[in-house]
């Protein structure tokens, strides 16, 4: 059994002195693990870095076996963000989230495509946090836990949506929230369809609200069902954005 395809390295865990167990996500094969021989060696370590896009080849005697990976580098996403702490934190967070959330060997083409485009644009900086939050919302949807942001759960209105119910995942308008507003999760505009009136750039407060929102449902519906916490890298990204919000000029 074997296959070959472009893939994103999600994780690399040491195995022995020079080898590693790698998780690589491809469009058709999902998050797939295999033995990457020599992945810790000086000549191959730069290839086997989370976030890198590689041309991966997996070989196994039987389809259910761990099998072995070989790969060639296509795009060195990890190296391109090493000098940018925020971009590196985003890369680490999305790779850890995908690796832990996705069922092994289950294809999720939309999640793969979104992650591929996000990783390619991480050097553009903080603005990519909006894309990261939308990718997490797509991940939730693909796993069967999508947010319902089409209309207000209380009034049916399709405008003025400002909150999300932490129980149902449905949007709630400012009018519909009433005295319950402090029990709801803020809904940042970046998760809603664009409108002609919304042309201001997203802010650290928007990113903080977005990460809080998607993080709540990831923690409850994805990782909670696996009896696991959110990945440490995802928590660290949230904390970093919280610091950005506190130090922003309009904070």
C-alpha positions as CSV (number, residue, x, y, z in Angstrom):
1,X,0.0,0.0,0.0
2,X,1.3,3.5,-0.8
3,X,0.2,7.0,-1.8
4,X,1.9,10.3,-2.7
5,X,0.4,13.8,-2.3
6,X,1.2,17.3,-1.1
7,X,0.8,17.4,2.6
8,X,1.1,19.7,5.6
9,X,3.3,18.6,8.5
10,X,1.2,18.9,11.6
11,X,3.4,17.3,14.3
12,X,6.7,15.5,14.6
13,X,7.4,13.5,17.8
14,X,10.9,11.9,18.4
15,X,11.1,8.2,18.0
16,X,14.5,6.7,18.9
17,X,17.7,8.5,18.2
18,X,17.1,9.9,14.7
19,X,13.6,8.9,13.6
20,X,10.2,10.5,14.4
21,X,6.5,9.8,14.2
22,X,5.1,12.5,11.9
23,X,1.5,13.5,11.3
24,X,0.9,14.8,7.8
25,X,-2.4,16.1,6.5
26,X,-3.3,15.7,2.9
27,X,-6.5,16.6,1.0
28,X,-7.5,12.9,0.3
29,X,-6.0,11.1,3.3
30,X,-6.7,13.5,6.2
31,X,-4.3,13.6,9.2
32,X,-2.1,10.6,8.6
33,X,0.7,9.3,10.8
34,X,3.8,7.4,9.8
35,X,7.4,6.8,10.7
36,X,9.7,9.5,9.3
37,X,13.2,7.9,9.2
38,X,16.0,10.4,9.9
39,X,13.6,13.2,10.7
40,X,15.7,14.3,13.7
41,X,19.0,14.2,11.8
42,X,20.8,17.4,10.9
43,X,20.1,17.0,7.2
44,X,16.4,16.3,7.6
45,X,15.2,18.3,10.6
46,X,14.5,21.5,8.7
47,X,12.1,19.5,6.4
48,X,10.1,17.9,9.2
49,X,8.9,21.0,10.9
50,X,5.2,21.6,11.7
51,X,3.6,23.9,9.1
52,X,5.8,22.9,6.2
53,X,4.2,21.9,2.9
54,X,5.8,18.8,1.6
55,X,5.4,16.3,-1.2
56,X,4.8,13.2,1.1
57,X,5.0,9.6,0.2
58,X,3.6,7.0,2.6
59,X,4.3,3.3,2.3
60,X,2.9,0.4,4.3
61,X,2.5,-3.3,3.8
62,X,-1.1,-3.0,5.0
63,X,-3.3,0.1,5.0
64,X,-3.9,-0.1,8.7
65,X,-0.2,-0.2,9.6
66,X,1.7,2.9,10.8
67,X,3.9,2.8,7.7
68,X,6.7,5.0,6.7
69,X,7.0,8.6,5.3
70,X,9.5,10.1,3.0
71,X,9.1,13.7,1.7
72,X,10.5,16.6,-0.2
73,X,10.0,20.2,0.8
74,X,7.6,22.3,-1.3
75,X,7.1,25.4,0.9
76,X,9.1,26.2,4.1
77,X,6.3,27.8,6.1
78,X,8.0,27.2,9.4
79,X,11.3,28.9,8.5
80,X,9.5,31.9,7.1
81,X,7.9,32.8,10.5
82,X,10.8,32.0,12.8
83,X,11.5,35.7,13.3
84,X,7.9,36.7,13.9
85,X,6.7,35.6,17.4
86,X,2.9,36.1,16.6
87,X,3.1,34.4,13.2
88,X,5.0,31.5,14.8
89,X,2.4,31.3,17.6
90,X,-0.4,31.1,14.9
91,X,1.4,28.4,13.0
92,X,2.0,26.3,16.1
93,X,-1.6,26.8,17.3
94,X,-3.3,25.7,14.0
95,X,-1.1,22.7,13.5
96,X,-1.6,21.5,17.1
97,X,-5.3,22.1,16.8
98,X,-5.7,20.2,13.5
99,X,-3.5,17.4,14.6
100,X,-5.5,16.8,17.8
101,X,-9.0,17.6,16.5
102,X,-9.1,15.7,13.3
103,X,-9.9,11.9,13.3
104,X,-6.9,10.0,11.8
105,X,-7.1,9.3,8.1
106,X,-10.5,11.0,7.7
107,X,-10.5,13.4,4.7
108,X,-11.5,17.0,5.3
109,X,-10.7,18.8,2.1
110,X,-12.1,22.2,3.1
111,X,-10.1,22.2,6.3
112,X,-7.0,21.2,4.4
113,X,-7.5,23.9,1.8
114,X,-8.1,26.6,4.4
115,X,-5.0,25.6,6.4
116,X,-2.9,25.5,3.2
117,X,-3.9,29.1,2.4
118,X,-3.6,30.3,6.0
119,X,0.0,29.0,6.4
120,X,1.1,30.6,3.1
121,X,-0.1,34.0,4.3
122,X,1.2,33.9,7.9
123,X,4.2,36.2,7.1
124,X,1.7,38.9,6.4
125,X,1.3,39.3,10.2
126,X,-1.5,39.9,12.7
127,X,-4.2,40.5,10.0
128,X,-4.2,36.7,9.4
129,X,-5.7,36.2,12.9
130,X,-9.1,36.9,11.2
131,X,-8.5,34.1,8.7
132,X,-7.3,31.8,11.5
133,X,-10.6,32.3,13.4
134,X,-12.6,31.7,10.3
135,X,-10.6,28.5,9.7
136,X,-11.4,27.3,13.2
137,X,-15.1,28.0,12.6
138,X,-14.9,25.9,9.4
139,X,-13.1,23.1,11.4
140,X,-16.0,23.1,13.8
141,X,-18.5,22.9,11.0
142,X,-16.6,20.1,9.2
143,X,-16.6,18.1,12.5
144,X,-20.4,18.6,12.9
145,X,-20.4,21.4,15.5
146,X,-20.9,24.4,13.2
147,X,-22.0,27.7,14.6
148,X,-25.4,29.0,13.4
149,X,-24.9,32.6,12.6
150,X,-27.7,33.1,10.1
151,X,-30.3,34.7,12.3
152,X,-31.1,35.6,15.9
153,X,-32.2,32.6,18.0
154,X,-34.6,34.9,20.0
155,X,-36.1,37.2,17.4
156,X,-35.3,35.7,14.0
157,X,-33.7,38.9,12.9
158,X,-30.8,38.6,10.4
159,X,-29.2,42.0,11.3
160,X,-27.8,43.4,14.5
161,X,-26.3,40.0,15.4
162,X,-23.9,40.6,18.3
163,X,-23.7,37.5,20.5
164,X,-23.6,33.7,20.4
165,X,-25.3,31.4,22.8
166,X,-22.6,29.3,24.6
167,X,-25.1,26.4,24.8
168,X,-26.6,26.2,21.3
169,X,-24.0,28.0,19.2
170,X,-26.8,30.2,17.6
171,X,-26.4,33.9,17.0
172,X,-28.4,36.4,19.1
173,X,-29.0,40.0,18.3
174,X,-28.3,42.9,20.7
175,X,-32.1,43.4,21.0
176,X,-32.7,39.7,21.5
177,X,-30.0,39.4,24.2
178,X,-31.6,41.9,26.6
179,X,-30.6,41.3,30.2
180,X,-28.9,38.0,29.2
181,X,-26.1,39.7,27.3
182,X,-23.5,39.1,29.9
183,X,-24.1,35.4,29.7
184,X,-23.5,35.2,26.0
185,X,-20.3,35.2,23.9
186,X,-19.5,38.3,21.9
187,X,-19.8,37.7,18.1
188,X,-17.1,39.6,16.2
189,X,-18.1,41.0,12.8
190,X,-15.2,39.1,11.2
191,X,-17.3,35.9,11.4
192,X,-20.3,37.5,9.6
193,X,-20.7,38.2,5.9
194,X,-19.0,41.5,4.8
195,X,-21.2,44.5,4.3
196,X,-20.7,47.9,2.6
197,X,-20.8,49.6,6.0
198,X,-18.1,47.4,7.5
199,X,-14.8,48.6,6.1
200,X,-12.7,49.1,9.3
201,X,-9.9,46.7,9.9
202,X,-10.3,44.0,12.5
203,X,-8.8,44.9,15.9
204,X,-7.2,42.9,18.8
205,X,-10.6,43.1,20.5
206,X,-12.2,41.4,17.5
207,X,-9.5,38.7,17.4
208,X,-9.8,38.1,21.2
209,X,-13.6,37.7,20.9
210,X,-13.2,35.4,17.9
211,X,-10.6,33.2,19.6
212,X,-12.8,33.1,22.7
213,X,-15.8,32.1,20.7
214,X,-14.3,29.3,18.6
215,X,-12.2,28.2,21.6
216,X,-15.3,27.7,23.7
217,X,-16.8,25.3,21.2
218,X,-13.6,23.5,20.3
219,X,-13.0,22.9,24.0
220,X,-16.5,21.7,24.7
221,X,-17.5,19.8,21.6
222,X,-14.2,18.6,20.0
223,X,-11.6,18.2,22.7
224,X,-14.1,17.8,25.6
225,X,-15.6,14.7,24.0
226,X,-12.0,13.3,23.7
227,X,-11.4,14.2,27.4
228,X,-8.6,16.4,26.4
229,X,-7.9,20.2,27.0
230,X,-7.4,22.7,24.2
231,X,-3.8,22.3,22.9
232,X,-1.3,24.3,24.9
233,X,-0.3,26.2,21.7
234,X,-3.9,27.3,21.1
235,X,-4.2,28.5,24.7
236,X,-0.9,30.4,24.4
237,X,-2.1,32.1,21.2
238,X,-5.3,33.3,23.0
239,X,-3.2,34.7,25.9
240,X,-0.9,36.5,23.4
241,X,-3.9,38.1,21.7
242,X,-5.3,39.1,25.1
243,X,-2.0,40.9,25.8
244,X,-2.3,42.6,22.4
245,X,-5.8,43.8,23.3
246,X,-4.7,45.3,26.6
247,X,-1.8,47.2,25.0
248,X,-3.7,48.4,22.0
249,X,-4.0,52.2,21.8
250,X,-7.8,52.2,22.2
251,X,-7.8,49.6,24.9
